[in-house]
Amino acid sequence: MTFTEWTTAPTIRRVVCKHADAEKYVVTNVLTPGKEYEVKNETDEFVFIVDNTGKVGGYYKTYFE
């Protein structure tokens, strides 16, 4: 599956954001602690979710439970 199909792809699972305190990047605009997000794809280090903007974004797994 290519990244262009992620928005219409079925949800793999759901994750809950545990914090949005990033050292290097600004994620407070697109992640809300305590909110549940749909996972569209995942790697060893990143999880690709539909964030607050309605688009698919890649975030470190440390932000989620």
N, C-alpha and C positions, 0 to 999 in steps of 0.2 A: 504494500500500500504506500502510495506517495503522499507527501505532506499536503498536496492539494485536495485530497479526499478525506482528510481528518475531520473536517467540520460536519460531514454527512455520515461519517463512520459510526458504527454502533459503539456505545460506551463500554469500555473494558471493565471498569469498576468505578467506585466513588471514593474520594478522599476528603478529609476535613483539614482545613488550614489551621495549623496550631499557632503560627506567629507570622508577622510580616516585617520583622526587624532584620533588615539586610545590612551587611557591612559595606558592600561594594555597589549594589544596585538599588534603585528605587522600585520597590514592589508594593508599597502601601497604596498606590493608586489603583492597582488591579487585583489585589488579594485582600480578603476580609477575614481576619481571624475568627474561627468558629463556623465559617460557612463551608458547605459541602460543594465540591466541584466534581465534574465528570471527567474521567481520564480517557483520552482518545488514543494515546500512545505512550510508551515508556521505555527508557533505557536504564542502564546500570546507575547512572548519576542523575538523570533528569526525568521529570514526569511532564507530559504535555496535556494541558487541561483547557477547557473553555473557561476563560477568566471573566472578570467583571465587565470587560469591554465587549464580550460576546464573540471574541476571536480566540483561536487556539494559540496558546503561548507555552513556552518551555521554561520550567522552573526547577530549581534544585529540590530533591526529595526531602531535604531537611525542613522545609516549610510545612510539611504535611504529616499527618498521622497515618 
